[in-house]
Amino acid sequence: MQVSVETTSPIERRMTIGVPASKVDSEVEKRLQKTAQTVRMNGFRPGKVPMSVVRRRYGEGVRQEVIGEVMRDAYIDALQQEKLNPAGYPKFEPQQMDSGQDLEFTAIFEIYPEIQVGDLGSLTLSKEETEVVDADIDNMIEMLRKQSQGWEEKDAAAEDGDRLTVDYKGTLDGEAFEGGSAEDATIQIGSNRMIPGFEEGLVGVKAGEEKTLQLTFPEDYHAENLKGKATEFAVTVKKVEEPKLPEVDEEFFAQYGVQEGGMDAFRAELKKNMEREANFAVANKVKQQIVDQLIGLHEIEIPAALTQQEVQKMKQDALQRFGGGQMDPSQLPDELFKDQAEKRVKTGLIFAQIVKEQELKASDEQIEEKIRELAASYQEPDQVVNWYMNNAEQKAQIESVVLEDVVVDFVLDKAKVEVKSVSYDDAVKPAAASAAEEKESGDE
């Protein structure tokens, strides 16, 4: 087998492969002989069809089948011979396929880029540290109460935060318009879900009252025929309800898995969960800084095949997350995911190179610790741990996550790190939100 390789870009290769005609022709003949033993044709007894007839009827199809298999096998052998690591499937271009002549074809494919890890000491990272204090726990309890709040009907006038059940009918120049009317609609004052002035105009109303609201649609309203138009809404109030927060008692504690120990045990459980959430958020922000700076430190041309694989994976993940049901992932446009997919591929390539160069590994102890950390938020953590530990595929996924953490710790050890103390709220805030707030503060 003859092989020549042409470098057409840093990551693309054109490999021309020649296979002796005898290898193809002998395999074609062997298969035709086998076909002749079983083929049934009118006018001939089974196994007695002349080879000339078999060759004329089946020769071309068998040859194409054999050529496809020979090209695939020769391509794999050539990769091993030339010590090339392809990223994705090749494109085959036949050059010579005539019977009796050597088979020659070209395989065009991309390889994994060569990466030289840059100076990790040049990275400058900011790492937050925080402490969960009593005031943070108090705020969390109030937030949990609001999440569990109910509603209680009242006879008094509606206030900000109350929920109203109403019928309303909107008119434009005396005529009703599409989408402007509803019966038994639920509206919470202060939710800002209605057009400006609607909710505010219901402050002070009581059940059984009627009120007419004179309002104007915003200039940027989504319906073209309503933009900036003055309108009138006739509203009939059927019910007014005020928020009813649950009592902080044993029943409330039980909703969050605390069956014994009262308030002290509940606060201790909250604190533990909040500390875990803060640690996760802080680690995630540090990792994001590392990813962004490593990508900035390395110029990498990435194989299109790897990006496309990541795009497809992200489409599947998106459908699962948002309940896509039977929707075909191909219906989602690649452009929605391409930038993020390229970032993920680059990150994976750089991390893999650091792992290779530094011979980093995820130990069994680290893997089990990560599993126990994930299981801690479940009601039966031991069952979750056993499930992961006895499921090879799931355990392998955890191992890959732990290995990423090992890389992050390695980079942190090499980089310049500034530690700053922040509040719990700032610690759990996503990096993008924190950056936006810092920018606003700087602009003032």
C-alpha positions in Angstrom: 0.0 0.0 0.0 1.4 3.4 -1.0 0.6 6.5 1.1 1.4 10.1 0.6 0.2 13.0 2.9 -0.3 16.6 1.9 -0.7 19.3 4.6 -3.3 21.7 3.3 -3.8 23.7 6.6 -2.5 23.4 10.2 -5.3 20.8 10.8 -6.3 19.5 7.4 -4.6 16.7 5.6 -5.1 15.1 2.1 -3.9 11.6 2.2 -3.6 9.7 -1.1 -3.6 6.0 -0.8 -2.9 3.3 -3.5 -4.0 -0.3 -3.1 -2.8 -3.0 -5.5 -5.4 -4.2 -8.0 -4.9 -7.8 -7.0 -6.3 -7.1 -3.5 -9.5 -5.6 -4.9 -9.9 -8.1 -7.7 -9.3 -11.2 -5.6 -11.8 -10.1 -3.1 -14.4 -9.3 -5.8 -13.8 -12.8 -7.4 -14.1 -14.5 -4.0 -17.5 -12.9 -3.3 -18.8 -13.6 -6.8 -17.9 -17.3 -6.4 -19.8 -17.3 -3.1 -22.7 -15.6 -4.7 -22.8 -18.1 -7.6 -23.3 -20.9 -5.1 -26.5 -19.5 -3.7 -28.0 -17.3 -6.4 -31.3 -18.4 -8.0 -32.0 -17.4 -11.6 -34.7 -18.6 -14.0 -33.4 -21.3 -16.4 -30.7 -22.5 -14.1 -30.5 -24.9 -11.2 -29.3 -23.5 -7.9 -25.5 -23.3 -7.8 -25.3 -24.0 -11.6 -25.5 -20.4 -12.9 -22.5 -19.7 -15.1 -19.9 -17.4 -13.6 -20.1 -15.2 -16.7 -23.8 -14.6 -16.0 -23.1 -14.0 -12.3 -20.3 -11.6 -13.1 -22.5 -9.7 -15.6 -25.4 -9.4 -13.2 -23.7 -8.8 -9.9 -20.1 -7.8 -10.7 -20.5 -4.0 -10.6 -22.4 -4.0 -7.3 -20.0 -6.4 -5.6 -17.0 -4.4 -6.8 -18.5 -1.2 -5.4 -19.1 -2.9 -2.1 -15.6 -4.3 -2.0 -14.0 -0.9 -2.9 -15.9 0.8 -0.1 -14.6 -1.7 2.4 -11.0 -1.7 1.1 -11.0 2.1 1.2 -12.1 2.2 4.8 -9.6 -0.5 5.9 -6.8 1.1 3.9 -7.6 4.5 5.4 -7.4 3.1 9.0 -4.1 1.3 8.2 -2.6 4.5 6.6 -3.5 6.5 9.7 -1.6 4.1 11.9 1.3 4.0 9.5 1.5 7.8 9.3 0.7 8.2 13.1 -2.2 10.7 12.4 -5.0 11.3 14.8 -8.2 12.3 12.8 -10.9 14.5 14.3 -14.1 13.2 12.7 -14.9 11.3 9.5 -12.9 11.7 6.3 -14.2 12.6 2.8 -13.1 10.1 0.2 -12.3 11.1 -3.4 -11.7 8.1 -5.7 -8.9 8.8 -8.2 -8.6 5.4 -10.0 -11.3 2.7 -9.6 -11.1 0.8 -12.9 -10.9 -3.0 -12.8 -7.5 -4.4 -13.4 -5.7 -1.3 -12.2 -4.5 -0.3 -8.8 -7.1 1.4 -6.7 -6.2 5.0 -5.8 -8.2 7.4 -3.7 -7.7 10.5 -1.5 -9.0 10.9 2.0 -9.5 14.5 3.2 -9.8 14.9 7.0 -8.9 17.1 9.9 -6.6 16.2 12.7 -6.4 17.4 16.3 -4.4 20.6 16.6 -1.0 20.6 18.3 -1.1 22.7 21.4 1.7 24.2 23.3 0.5 25.2 26.7 1.3 28.8 27.4 2.7 30.4 30.5 0.2 29.7 33.2 2.0 32.1 35.5 0.8 35.0 33.3 -2.8 34.4 34.3 -4.3 36.8 36.8 -7.4 35.4 38.6 -9.8 36.8 41.2 -11.1 34.3 43.8 -14.0 35.1 46.1 -14.4 33.9 49.7 -17.5 34.3 51.8 -19.1 33.4 55.1 -22.7 32.6 55.6 -23.9 34.8 58.5 -27.1 34.8 60.5 -28.6 37.6 58.4 -28.1 35.6 55.3 -30.0 32.7 56.8 -32.8 35.1 57.9 -33.1 36.3 54.3 -33.1 32.7 53.0 -35.9 31.8 55.4 -38.0 34.8 54.2 -37.3 33.8 50.6 -38.5 30.2 51.2 -41.6 31.6 52.9 -42.4 33.7 49.8 -41.8 30.7 47.6 -44.4 28.7 49.6 -46.8 31.6 50.1 -50.5 31.0 49.7 -53.4 33.5 49.1 -56.2 34.6 51.4 -59.3 36.4 50.1 -60.0 39.8 51.7 -62.7 42.4 51.7 -60.3 45.4 52.0 -59.0 47.5 49.2 -56.3 46.0 46.9 -52.7 46.9 47.6 -49.4 46.4 45.9 -48.6 42.6 45.9 -52.2 41.5 46.1 -53.7 39.2 43.5 -57.0 40.0 41.7 -59.4 37.9 39.7 -61.0 40.2 37.1 -62.9 40.3 33.8 -61.7 43.1 31.5 -62.6 44.4 28.0 -60.3 46.7 26.1 -61.6 49.0 23.3 -59.8 51.1 20.8 -61.8 54.1 19.4 -64.9 52.4 20.8 -64.2 49.0 19.2 -62.9 45.8 20.9 -59.6 44.6 19.6 -58.1 41.1 19.4 -56.4 40.0 22.6 -57.9 42.9 24.6 -60.5 41.0 26.6 -60.4 38.2 29.2 -62.6 36.6 31.8 -61.4 35.3 35.3 -58.0 36.7 34.6 -55.5 36.6 37.5 -53.5 39.8 37.9 -50.9 40.5 40.6 -50.4 44.1 41.3 -46.7 45.0 41.0 -45.8 42.0 38.7 -45.5 44.4 35.7 -47.1 41.8 33.4 -49.7 44.1 32.1 -49.2 47.3 30.1 -48.1 50.4 32.1 -50.8 51.8 34.3 -53.1 48.7 34.3 -51.9 47.2 37.6 -51.3 50.5 39.2 -54.9 51.5 38.3 -56.3 48.7 40.3 -54.8 49.7 43.6 -57.6 50.6 46.0 -60.4 48.6 44.3 -62.5 46.0 46.1 -64.3 42.8 45.1 -67.5 43.6 43.2 -66.3 47.0 42.0 -66.0 48.1 38.4 -63.4 50.5 37.1 -62.5 52.0 33.7 -58.8 52.5 33.0 -57.6 55.1 30.4 -54.2 53.8 29.2 -51.8 54.1 26.3 -49.9 51.2 24.8 -46.1 51.5 24.8 -44.4 52.6 21.5 -42.4 49.4 21.5 -45.5 47.1 22.0 -45.3 43.8 20.1 -48.6 44.3 18.2 -48.1 46.9 15.4 -51.7 48.1 15.4 -51.5 48.9 19.1 -48.2 50.7 19.4 -48.6 54.1 21.1 -52.4 53.9 20.9 -54.7 55.2 23.6 -57.2 52.6 24.8 -59.8 52.1 27.4 -60.2 49.0 29.7 -63.5 48.2 31.5 -62.6 46.1 34.5 -64.8 44.1 36.8 -63.2 43.0 40.0 -64.4 39.6 41.2 -61.9 38.7 44.0 -59.1 40.3 45.9 -56.5 38.1 47.7 -53.5 39.0 49.8 -50.3 37.0 50.2 -50.3 34.5 53.1 -46.9 33.5 54.2 -46.5 30.2 56.0 -45.6 30.0 59.7 -42.0 29.1 60.4 -42.9 25.9 62.3 -42.4 22.2 62.4 -44.6 21.7 59.3 -42.5 24.3 57.4 -39.2 22.7 58.5 -40.5 19.3 57.3 -41.0 20.7 53.8 -37.3 21.0 53.6 -36.4 17.6 55.1 -35.9 18.7 58.7 -38.0 16.4 60.8 -36.4 16.9 64.2 -34.5 19.6 66.1 -36.7 22.6 65.4 -35.4 26.0 64.4 -31.8 25.3 65.3 -31.6 22.2 63.2 -33.4 24.0 60.3 -31.0 26.9 60.4 -28.0 24.5 60.5 -29.3 22.6 57.5 -29.9 25.9 55.6 -26.4 27.1 56.4 -24.9 23.8 55.2 -26.8 24.1 51.9 -26.0 27.7 51.5 -22.3 27.1 52.1 -22.3 24.3 49.5 -24.1 26.6 47.0 -21.6 29.5 47.6 -18.6 27.2 47.2 -20.0 25.8 43.9 -20.7 29.4 42.6 -17.2 30.6 43.6 -15.5 27.6 42.0 -17.6 28.1 38.9 -16.6 31.7 38.5 -12.9 30.9 39.0 -13.2 28.1 36.4 -14.9 30.6 34.0 -12.0 33.0 34.4 -9.5 30.2 33.8 -11.3 29.1 30.6 -11.6 32.6 29.2 -7.9 33.4 29.9 -6.6 30.1 28.6 -8.5 30.6 25.4 -7.1 34.1 25.1 -3.6 32.6 25.7 -3.8 30.1 22.9 -4.5 30.6 19.2 -6.2 27.3 18.2 -7.7 26.3 14.8 -10.3 23.8 15.8 -11.6 21.0 13.6 -15.1 21.7 12.2 -16.1 18.1 13.0 -15.5 18.6 16.7 -17.5 21.8 16.7 -20.4 20.2 14.8 -20.4 17.2 17.3 -20.6 19.7 20.2 -23.4 21.7 18.5 -25.4 18.5 18.1 -24.9 17.6 21.8 -26.0 21.1 22.8 -29.1 20.8 20.7 -30.0 17.5 22.4 -29.4 19.0 25.8 -31.5 22.1 25.0 -34.5 19.9 23.9 -34.2 17.8 27.1 -34.0 20.9 29.3 -36.9 22.8 27.7 -39.1 19.8 27.0 -38.7 19.6 23.3 -40.6 16.3 23.2 -40.5 14.7 19.7 -38.9 17.8 18.1 -36.1 17.0 15.7 -32.8 18.6 16.9 -32.0 19.5 13.3 -34.8 22.1 13.4 -32.8 24.2 15.8 -30.4 26.5 13.9 -26.6 25.7 14.4 -25.9 29.5 14.8 -27.6 29.5 18.2 -25.0 27.1 19.5 -21.9 27.6 17.4 -20.0 30.2 19.4 -20.5 28.3 22.7 -19.7 25.0 21.0 -16.4 26.4 19.7 -15.5 27.7 23.2 -16.2 24.3 24.7 -14.1 22.5 22.1 -11.2 24.8 22.7 -11.5 24.4 26.4 -11.5 20.6 26.1 -8.5 20.6 23.9 -6.4 22.9 26.2 -7.5 21.0 29.3 -6.6 17.7 27.6 -3.2 19.0 26.7 -2.5 20.1 30.3 -3.6 16.7 31.6 -1.3 15.0 29.1 1.7 17.2 29.8 1.3 17.1 33.6 0.1 13.5 33.8 -2.9 14.6 35.9 -5.4 12.0 37.2 -8.6 11.9 39.1 -8.1 9.6 42.1 -10.8 7.2 43.3 -11.0 9.2 46.5 -11.7 12.4 44.6 -14.3 10.7 42.5 -16.2 9.4 45.5 -15.9 12.7 47.3 -17.5 14.5 44.3 -20.3 11.8 44.2 -21.0 12.3 47.9 -21.0 16.1 47.4 -23.6 15.7 44.6 -25.7 13.2 46.7 -25.8 15.5 49.7 -28.7 17.5 48.3 -30.9 14.4 48.0 -33.1 13.0 50.8 -31.4 9.5 50.5 -27.8 10.4 49.7 -26.5 6.9 50.3 -28.7 5.5 47.6 -27.5 8.1 45.2 -23.9 7.3 46.0 -24.4 3.6 45.5 -26.2 4.3 42.2 -23.2 6.3 40.9 -20.6 3.9 42.2 -22.3 0.9 40.5 -23.0 2.6 37.2 -19.9 2.6 35.1 -21.1 5.2 32.6 -22.3 7.7 35.2 -19.2 7.2 37.3 -17.1 7.9 34.2 -18.9 11.2 33.7 -18.2 12.2 37.3 -14.5 11.2 36.7 -14.3 13.7 33.8 -15.8 16.4 36.0 -13.3 15.7 38.7 -10.5 15.7 36.2 -11.5 19.2 35.1 -11.4 20.3 38.8 -7.9 18.8 39.0 -6.9 20.9 36.0 -8.4 24.0 37.6 -6.6 23.4 40.8 -3.3 23.0 38.9 -3.8 26.2 37.0 -4.8 28.1 40.2 -1.5 26.9 41.8 0.5 28.4 38.9 -1.5 31.6 38.3 -1.5 34.9 40.2 -4.6 34.8 42.4 -6.2 37.8 44.2 -8.5 36.7 47.0 -11.4 39.0 48.0 -14.1 38.7 50.6 -17.6 39.2 49.4 -21.1 38.8 50.9 -23.1 35.6 50.4 -25.4 37.3 47.9 -22.5 38.4 45.8 -20.8 35.0 46.0 -23.8 33.1 44.6 -24.4 35.8 41.9 -23.5 34.6 38.4 -20.3 36.1 37.0 -22.1 38.0 34.2 -24.4 39.7 36.7 -21.5 40.7 38.9 -19.6 42.1 35.9 -22.6 44.1 34.8 -23.1 45.6 38.3 -19.4 46.5 38.5 -19.6 48.2 35.2 -22.7 50.2 36.3 -20.8 51.3 39.5 -17.9 52.4 37.4 -20.1 54.4 35.1 -21.8 56.4 37.9 
